[in-house]
Amino acid sequence: MEFIQYFSEVFTPINLMILIFGTIGGLLLGATPGLSPTMAVALLIPFTFQMEPASSLIMLGAVYTSTVAGGAVSGILVNIPGAPANIATIMDGHPMARQGRAIEALHYCFISSLVGGVIGVLLLIFFTPPLAELALKFGPSELFWISIFGVTIIASLGGGSILKGLIAGGVGLWLSTIGYNPVLGEERFVFSEHLAGGIHVIAALIGLFAIPQVLSLVSSAGSPPGKGKLAELRSHSVLKSFSYNIRRVKALVTGTVVGSVIGIIPGAGGQIAGLVAYDQTRKMSKDPSAFGKGEPDGVIAAESANNAMVGPSLVPLLTLGIPGSPTAAVLLGGLLINGLFPGPDLFTVHGAVTWTFIDSLLVGQVFMMIFGLMIARYSVFVTRIPNHLMAAAVIVLAIFGTYSVQNSISDVVVMLVLGILMYYAARIGFSAAPLVLGLILGQLTETNFLQGRMIAGDEVWSYFLTGPINQIVIALCCLSIGYSIYNERKQIVKRRQEARA
């Protein structure tokens, strides 16, 4: 088989060195707020111009893979997701860190990333032709319902209150409409020049998570030692983490399956994969109330999902030229620069380059876990940084990360305003997660609905409600809403019974 035939090419001195440096660099870039996998790969493309095609793709693939996992480091340690794909990870990862279990949480993060990532790449290797055909079946109507399915989990991300989750998600959906209509170009809700370009997801992500954290650190600067900081980290055996992680079959399978399926769908992205996997794992848990308080299954499901998404997201890219994620779209540029055009020729005429690249993704998953576990050992130093210095470091990273997205001072202003408002909203029980999810899904939902309506013409209802994929996803939406209502009623009854006892 071709992927075995070219496996040795990954271990040539130059390719192995590039793979190692790309993995380490990706982990560090991923841990920097604002430097998403898409931006990290885009920044490195100019450095590949003078490299051999296989070597350049190895570097870009290594950075893509490790940046997705690296974003969990800042999320777990300082409650700031390195990228949208890591939003779900912080919901239980940071509470674990505050309990002194950051090393344990990082272990689960990188081990589950390895499991999800390897399975995702194996799907890319063995099932590329049928998966490519499946990817072609997703048009605007199917992507619209996938987005609506994501919207159905907004309420359950509200930090214990469905009403507050819905309000925050609704605000996020409204924020997604600010700027210009994505299809017709009409201006909406632009009451300041800083909003002319709309609200960028990265600016909102950093503002909603980083600024409240900075203000919390500043407010606790004069408090007794330890208040507002992570608890002193407890050491944790890697072998124990492996043993526990592998036994969490339900979380691993849920995360990997959800990530693989969403990875195939063009344009869906890792943020939806992580959040859907987290939500489904919580719904299937025997104790859903443990989630959000430091439940390892939340970290395992989220990280296995956003890494399982990597391999399948390349299936439509390599076979059809249709990127399965924003980062895959940048990788398409890397292919074209090297004179490689998606299609059958990529696996025949240029088979040596293509299979060496795919094999490097498999090896890169192992390197990502090894170096990630090494980073986890040194996370103890974060707990020893004084609050005022940590606050200064986070605000510098937040401003740098936000400005670097579009080189726009308006993004920085929006980031700061959203962050300050979120700080006060959090004090009355609102969560940033449903708001960010609403912002992300609002843009996807509106774009696909408008495109679908233009395609359908006078048969809008028929276009959106017929077809097997549409009907399956609609049924999943109904099940998700029904289960959320059932679970909430169950929790209310349980709390009443405990109050009486």
N, C-alpha and C positions, 0 to 999 in steps of 0.2 A: 504494500500500500504506500501511496506517495508520502503521506505524512511521516511514516517511519523511515522511508528512504532518505529524506532530507533532514532528519532529526540531528544528525552529526554536525550539520552546518551551523547550528545554533551554538555549538561548543568550540568553534574556531576562536582563537585568542581575541581577535578584534570584535567579533560579534558578542562573545561572552562578556567582554569588558563594557561594551555599549549597553548590553542588557542590564548589567549590575548597576552602572552609573545611572541609567534611565530609571531603574526601579527606585534607587535611593533618592534621586532628584524628584521623582514623582511623589514619593511619600512626603518629602519636605514641602513641595509646592502645594500638595493637597491639604497639608496642615495649616496653610496660610489662608486666612479668611479672604474671600473674594477671588482667589486664583482657582477657578473651577477647572475640571478636566479639559473642557473645551478650550479655555484660555491657555492652559499649560501646553497643550499640544500645538495650538496656533503659534505660541511664542517660540517654540522650538523648530518649527518648519524651516525657517531661514538657515538654521545650522545644518540642515540635511542636504543642501544644494550640491555640495562637493562629495557627498558620501555615496557608496554603492547603494543601489536600490534596496537590497535586502537589509543592509545595515541601517539605512534611514528608517525603514518601516519597523525594524526591531526597536529602535529608540522611541519612536512615536507610540508604538503599541505598549511598551513597558511603562511609559509615562501615563498613558491612558489608564491602564490597569491599576497602577499603584496610586495614582492621584485620587481615584474613586475611594480606595480604602483609607488613604492618608487623611482625607477630610474628616474622618471620625476622630482623629487624635485631638484636634482643637475642640471638636464637639463634646467629647467626653471630659476633657480636662477643664475647659473654660466656658462650656455651654455655647460655643459659637461654631456651627457647622461649617466645615471648610467649603462645602458646595451644597446645592439643593438636594443632592442625592443622600446627604447625611442627616437630613432633618429628623427622620424617624429614629435614628441612632441615639440622638441626645435625650430622647424622652425617658429612657431608662439608663443610658450610659452615664449622663451627668449625675443623676441621683446616686448611682453606684459610686462615682468618684467622691461625692460629698460624704459618703459613708466610709471612705477610706479604701474603696475597692476599685480604684482606677486601673491598677495593673491587671486585675482580674477582668475588668470590662474590656481593656485593650486586647488581652489574650483572646477573649471570645470574638472580638471584632476581627482580628486577623486570621484566626483559625476558621471561622465561618466564612470569611471572605475567600479563603483558599478553597473550601468545599464548593461554594457557589460558583466561584470563578472557573475551577477545573471542569465542573459539569457543563457550564456555559460554553467553554471552548470545545469540549467533546461534542456537544450538539452542533457546533459550527463545523467540526471535522466530519462527522458521520451523517448529518441530516441536512446538509446545505440545500440540495435541490428541492425536496418537499417543503422545507421551511421557506424557501424563496417564493414558491407558489402561494403559500399561505399569506405571506407578507403582501402580495399583490392584491389580495382580496379586501384589504383594509383601505377604504376610501373615506371621504369626509363624513359620511353618515356613521360608519363604524367607529371612527375616531371620536366623533361627537358623543356617542354613547359610552365609550371608554372613559371620556372625560367626566360624563355625568356619574359613572360608577365611582370615580374618584371623589366627586362632590358628595356622594352618599356617606362617605366616612368622615366628613368634616365634623359633624356633630359629636362623634365619639372621641375627637381629639381635644375637647374643650376643658381638659383638666378636671373631669368629674361632673361638670354641669353641661347637659345637652343644650340648654337654652343659651348659655354663654358661648358654647362652641358654635352654634348656629349664627349667633350675632357676629362673632369674630370672622367666621367664614363668609358671611354676607358682606361685611366690610371689605374683606379681601377680594371678593368678586366685584364689588364696586370699584375698588382701586385698579383692578385690571382693565376697566373701561376708560380710565383717564388717558388722554392723549388723542391719537388719531384712530379712527375706525380702520381695522387691519385690511379690509377689502375695499371699502368705498372712500376712505381717506378723509372722512368728516371729523372735525375737531370736537372733542367732548370734555367737559369739566376742566378745562384749562384756565383756572383762575389765577395762575401765576406763571411767569415766564419759565420758572424752573420745572414746570410740569408739561412743557410743550412736547417733549419727546416721550411722555408717559412715564410710568414707574418701572424701572428695570428690576428684574427679579433679584439680581445679586445685591443691588443697593438696598432693596427692601429686606432681604435675608440678613444682611450684615446689621442693618439698623435695628431690626426687630429683635435680634438675638444678642448682638454685641453691646449696644448702647445701654440697655437695661442692666446688663452685667457690669458695665463700667460704673454706672450710677450706684449699683448695689455695693460694689467694692469701695467706692468713695465714701458712701454713707456709713460703711462699717470700719473705715480707716482708724477712727478713734475708739473703736469698741475693744472689749477684752480680746486677747490673742485667741485666734482660731475662729472668731465669729465672722461669718461671711466668706470663709475660706474653705478649701477642701480639708477634710479630716486628714490626719497623718496617714500616709499610705501604708497599707499592710502588704507584706510580700505575699506572693502567691505562686505555687509551683506550676510550671508550664505543663508538666505531665498531668496534674490534677485538672487543669483547664482543658487539655485535650480529651481526657476521659469524660468530663462533664459535657463538653461541647458535642462530642460524637453521640452521647446518649440522648441529647435533645432532638430526637428524630423529627418530631412534629414541627418544631420551629425551623429546622434545617430544610425539610422537604417543602414546607409552605413557602419559605423565602426563595428557595431555588426554583420551584415551579413558577411562582408569580414573576420572579425576575426574568426567567427564560422566556415566558410567554410575552411579557410586556416589552422585552428587548427586541423581539421580532417585529413588533408593530412600529412602523416608521414614525418618528417624532414624539413618541411617548416619553422616553427619558427615565433615568434612574430615580428621580424624586418620586414619581408615581409608583414605581416598583417597590421602593422601600416603605412608603406609607401604606400601600395596599397590603403588603406582606405583614407589616406590623399590626394592622387592623385585623386581618384575618386570623393571625396567631392569637391575638388577644381574645377574639370572639370564640375560638376553639379551646381556650384555656379553661382549666377547672376553677381557676381563681382570677378572673379578669381584673378584679380590684387591685391586684398586686402590680399591675402594669402602671408605669409612671412613677413608681416608688423605688426602682432599682431591681427590676425583674430581668435576669440575664436573657430570657427567651426573646425579649424585645430587641436587644442588641443583636442576637444571633439571627433572628428573622430578617431584620433590616439590612444587615451587612451581607448576608448570603444573597439577598435579593438584588442589591445594587451592583454586586459583582457578577452574579449569574447573568445579568443583563448585558454585560460587555460582549461576550462571544456571539450570542444571537443577534445583537445589534449590527454586527458586521456581515451577517448573512445576506440581507437585501443589498448591502453596499457592494460586496464583492461580486455578486451574481447579476444584479440588476442596475447598479449605480444609484440605488435609493438608500440614503443614510437612515439607519434605524434610530439614531440619536444625534443631538447637536455635535458631539465630539466625533462621531463617525462621519459627519459632513466635512469636518476639518481634515480627517484622515483621507477623505476622497481627494482633497486637494493635494495631499502628500503622494497619493497614487499617481495622479495626473502629472505632477511635476516630474516624476520618474518615468514618464512615458508608459504607464500601466493603465489600461482602460478596463473597467468592470465588464464582466461577461465570460463566456466559456474560455476565451483565449487566456484569461488570467490563470486558469488551472491547467492549461495544456502548453501553450507556447511559453508562458512565463511561470510554469509550475514550480521551478526551483525557488524563485523569489517568493511566490505566494505561500508555498508550504513551509518554507523556512520562517516566514513571518508568523504563520499560524502556530508552528511548533514553539516559537519563542514566547507566544502568549501563554502557552501551557507551562513552560519552564519559569516564565516570569511570575506566575501565581505562587510558585514555591519560594522564589526569592523574596517576593513581597511579604509573605508570611514570616520568613526568617528575619529579615531586617525590621519588620514591624514589631516582632517580639523583642528584638534587641532595643528598639526605641522605648517599648513599654517599661523596660527596666530603669530607664533614666527619667521617667515621668515624675518620680519622687521629688525632683528639684522644683517642679511647679508649685508644690505645697509650701516651699520655703521662701517663696518670693513675697515680700511685703505687699499688702493690699494696694498702697499708693503706687508702687512700681508696676504691679500687675495691671492696674487701671490705665496707667500711662502707656504701657506696651500695647494693650488691647486697643486703645483709641487710635494709636499711631497705625497699627495694622488695619483697623477698620477704615480709616480715612484713605490709606494707601490702596487697600484692596478695592474700595468703592471707586476711587478716582481712576484707577488703572483699567477699569472695565471699558469705559468710553472716553477717557480723558476729559470728563465733564465735571465741573464744579457743581452743576445742578444736581447731579447724582449724590454728591456729598451732602448738600443741603437737605434733599429728600431723605437721605439715610438718617441724618441727625434728628430731623423733625419726627419721623416715624418712630425712631428709637426712644425719644423722650416721651411721646404719647404712649408707647407700649409700656414704658416703665410704670406710669401711673395706672394704666389699664391692668397690669399684672397685679398691682396691689389690691385690686378689688376682684381678683379671681379670673381674669381673662388670660388665655394662653396665646402665644405667638404662632404655634403650629397650625391651627385651623385658618388663621389669617393668611399665612404664607401659602398654604395649600389652595385657598380660595383665589389668591392672586395668580398662581401658576395655572390652575385649572380654568380660571376665567378666560385667560387669553386663548388656551387651546379650544375650549368649548365654543367661544364666540367665532373664532376663525373658521373652525370646521362647520359650524352651523350656517354661517353666511355663505361659505363655498358650496355646501350641500344644497342650500336654497337656490342658489344661482344655477346649479346643475339640474335640479329637479324641475324648475319652472313652475308649472301649475300643479304638479303632482308631488307636492312637498310631503304630505302625510304618507303617501305610498313609499316614497324614497327613504324616509327615516324609519318606518315601522315594518317594512318587509325585508326579507333576506334572512338566512339562517344565523349569520353572525350578529346582526342587529337584534334579533329576537332572543338569542342566548344572552347577550349582554344586558338587554332590558330585563330579562328574568333575573339575572344576577343583581341588578340594581334593586328590584323589588324585594329579593331575598335579603339583601344587605340592610335595606330600610326596615323591613319586618323584624329581622333579628335584632337590630339596634333597639327598636321599641320594646320587644320582648325582654331583652337583657336588662334594659333600664327599669322596666316594671318589676323584674325579678330582684334587682338590687334594692329597689324601694321597699319591697315586701321584706327582704332580708334585714334591712336597717330597722324597720318597724318592729320586727320580731326581736332583734337585739336590744332595742330600746325598752321593750316590755320586760325582757328577761333580767 
